[in-house]
Amino acid sequence: MQISGNTILVTGGNSGIGFALARKFHKHRNRIIITGRNPDRLKQVLEDYPDWTGYECDFSDTQAITLLAEKIERNHADLNILINNAGIQVAHHFLNDPGIPENCLREMRINFDAPVRLGLHLLPVLLQADAAAIINVTSALGEVPRSIFPIYCASKAALSAYSTALRGQLAETPIRVMEWVPPLTATPMNAHRPGAKISADELAAAFLRAFHKDLQVVRPGKAALLHTIHRIWPTKAQAIIESTP
Ligand SMILES: NC(=O)c1ccc[n+]([C@@H]2O[C@H](COP(=O)([O-])OP(=O)(O)OC[C@H]3O[C@@H](n4cnc5c(N)ncnc54)[C@H](OP(=O)(O)O)[C@@H]3O)[C@@H](O)[C@H]2O)c1
């Protein structure tokens, strides 16, 4: 893919990995559109980057996603890259607190349903482009689940399988489907967790290089190491993940 001259929608582009990706692609002369849920953080980013466009949207609300897609279609007919990055990670301890299934499954709606909905809504726009991409940000925990994050891991495993199947369906179109698998990254999502983390800027640089090379599945740093261990010795990979601080 060309690394300049694209019109790129980054969901969750007001924070963490999404913000780092938006800045990196912006530096390479792409038009940037971001979404965020927190209006203050979105406003702050748009003040700092006045040539970006931003839309507030809560991805747990399916109606809001439809409205967002309609606005994008209307205002950005040249959109050719969708980066489905927004996501949440919630710890669940079902024995201590069985929780309300609807609350737990909200995580699935944000992490899985929303990227699927947005991608399908925007398919007609992306199909107009000479070269386009749908990029889904998954997680190493989608491959090797960690027990305290049951819904998160399931949502990322689902998004990974969906990405592979979608790639097959779109093979004869101009749309590439890529899966980006971050390792543990220093962002607000896990600011409270200790342990060695890659920086969001370093991660964004690795993804940009992979984008340029048209790679389908990208596992920077420790995500690649975990993937290899998991293929050779699955129980070892599981033990590594469970013992992460
Ligand atoms: N950090 C890691 O170690 C790591 C590892 C593997 C995968 N990932 C994945 O990378 C992606 C980005 O995560 P991050 O680490 O950059 O986390 P982050 O800094 O917390 O950013 C998450 C983004 O998702 C948005 N978001 C959260 N809930 C939303 C909702 N209901 N509706 C719409 N947007 C919502 C947030 O918007 P607001 O800020 O406006 O709420 C924010 O922009 C996620 O998909 C995550 O699963 C992260």
The ligand as an SDF file (V2000), in Angstrom:
LIG
                    3D

 48 52  0  0  0  0  0  0  0  0999 V2000
   -2.4170   -1.5460   24.9660 N   0  0  0  0  0  0  0  0  0  0  0  0
   -2.1850   -2.8320   24.7480 C   0  0  0  0  0  0  0  0  0  0  0  0
   -1.3360   -3.4450   25.4190 O   0  0  0  0  0  0  0  0  0  0  0  0
   -2.9310   -3.5720   23.6800 C   0  0  0  0  0  0  0  0  0  0  0  0
   -2.4910   -4.8590   23.3510 C   0  0  0  0  0  0  0  0  0  0  0  0
   -3.1790   -5.5580   22.3520 C   0  0  0  0  0  0  0  0  0  0  0  0
   -4.2440   -4.9790   21.7110 C   0  0  0  0  0  0  0  0  0  0  0  0
   -4.6490   -3.7080   22.0410 N   0  0  0  0  0  0  0  0  0  0  0  0
   -5.7840   -3.1560   21.3330 C   0  0  0  0  0  0  0  0  0  0  0  0
   -5.4310   -1.9010   20.7720 O   0  0  0  0  0  0  0  0  0  0  0  0
   -6.5950   -1.0830   20.6350 C   0  0  0  0  0  0  0  0  0  0  0  0
   -6.3100    0.2900   21.2210 C   0  0  0  0  0  0  0  0  0  0  0  0
   -6.0920    0.1540   22.6170 O   0  0  0  0  0  0  0  0  0  0  0  0
   -5.1890    1.1630   23.4580 P   0  0  0  0  0  0  0  0  0  0  0  0
   -4.2460    0.3440   24.2260 O   0  0  0  0  0  0  0  0  0  0  0  0
   -4.7010    2.2420   22.6050 O   0  0  0  0  0  0  0  0  0  0  0  0
   -6.2730    1.6690   24.5210 O   0  0  0  0  0  0  0  0  0  0  0  0
   -6.7910    3.1420   24.9340 P   0  0  0  0  0  0  0  0  0  0  0  0
   -5.6760    4.0990   24.9930 O   0  0  0  0  0  0  0  0  0  0  0  0
   -7.6310    2.8990   26.1180 O   0  0  0  0  0  0  0  0  0  0  0  0
   -7.7120    3.5400   23.6880 O   0  0  0  0  0  0  0  0  0  0  0  0
   -8.9220    2.8980   23.4600 C   0  0  0  0  0  0  0  0  0  0  0  0
   -9.6930    3.7070   22.4390 C   0  0  0  0  0  0  0  0  0  0  0  0
  -10.9640    3.0690   22.2480 O   0  0  0  0  0  0  0  0  0  0  0  0
  -11.9690    4.0500   22.4230 C   0  0  0  0  0  0  0  0  0  0  0  0
  -13.1820    3.4700   23.0100 N   0  0  0  0  0  0  0  0  0  0  0  0
  -13.2960    2.8290   24.1870 C   0  0  0  0  0  0  0  0  0  0  0  0
  -14.5860    2.5180   24.4150 N   0  0  0  0  0  0  0  0  0  0  0  0
  -15.2860    2.9830   23.3680 C   0  0  0  0  0  0  0  0  0  0  0  0
  -16.6560    3.0030   23.0250 C   0  0  0  0  0  0  0  0  0  0  0  0
  -17.5960    2.4770   23.8250 N   0  0  0  0  0  0  0  0  0  0  0  0
  -17.0230    3.5680   21.8750 N   0  0  0  0  0  0  0  0  0  0  0  0
  -16.1120    4.1340   21.0590 C   0  0  0  0  0  0  0  0  0  0  0  0
  -14.7950    4.1720   21.3090 N   0  0  0  0  0  0  0  0  0  0  0  0
  -14.3970    3.5960   22.4660 C   0  0  0  0  0  0  0  0  0  0  0  0
  -11.3970    5.0650   23.3880 C   0  0  0  0  0  0  0  0  0  0  0  0
  -12.0920    6.2840   23.2530 O   0  0  0  0  0  0  0  0  0  0  0  0
  -12.1750    7.3070   24.5080 P   0  0  0  0  0  0  0  0  0  0  0  0
  -10.7600    7.5120   24.9480 O   0  0  0  0  0  0  0  0  0  0  0  0
  -12.7950    8.4980   23.9050 O   0  0  0  0  0  0  0  0  0  0  0  0
  -13.0040    6.5920   25.5250 O   0  0  0  0  0  0  0  0  0  0  0  0
   -9.9600    5.1290   22.9200 C   0  0  0  0  0  0  0  0  0  0  0  0
   -9.8400    6.0100   21.8540 O   0  0  0  0  0  0  0  0  0  0  0  0
   -7.7210   -1.8340   21.3540 C   0  0  0  0  0  0  0  0  0  0  0  0
   -8.5150   -2.5090   20.4140 O   0  0  0  0  0  0  0  0  0  0  0  0
   -6.9710   -2.8380   22.2070 C   0  0  0  0  0  0  0  0  0  0  0  0
   -7.7330   -3.9850   22.4760 O   0  0  0  0  0  0  0  0  0  0  0  0
   -4.0170   -2.9940   23.0250 C   0  0  0  0  0  0  0  0  0  0  0  0
  1  2  1  0
  2  3  2  0
  2  4  1  0
  4  5  1  0
  4 48  2  0
  5  6  2  0
  6  7  1  0
  7  8  2  0
  8  9  1  0
  8 48  1  0
  9 10  1  0
  9 46  1  0
 10 11  1  0
 11 12  1  0
 11 44  1  0
 12 13  1  0
 13 14  1  0
 14 15  2  0
 14 16  1  0
 14 17  1  0
 17 18  1  0
 18 19  2  0
 18 20  1  0
 18 21  1  0
 21 22  1  0
 22 23  1  0
 23 24  1  0
 23 42  1  0
 24 25  1  0
 25 26  1  0
 25 36  1  0
 26 27  1  0
 26 35  1  0
 27 28  2  0
 28 29  1  0
 29 30  1  0
 29 35  2  0
 30 31  1  0
 30 32  2  0
 32 33  1  0
 33 34  2  0
 34 35  1  0
 36 37  1  0
 36 42  1  0
 37 38  1  0
 38 39  2  0
 38 40  1  0
 38 41  1  0
 42 43  1  0
 44 45  1  0
 44 46  1  0
 46 47  1  0
M  CHG  2   8   1  16  -1
M  END
$$$$
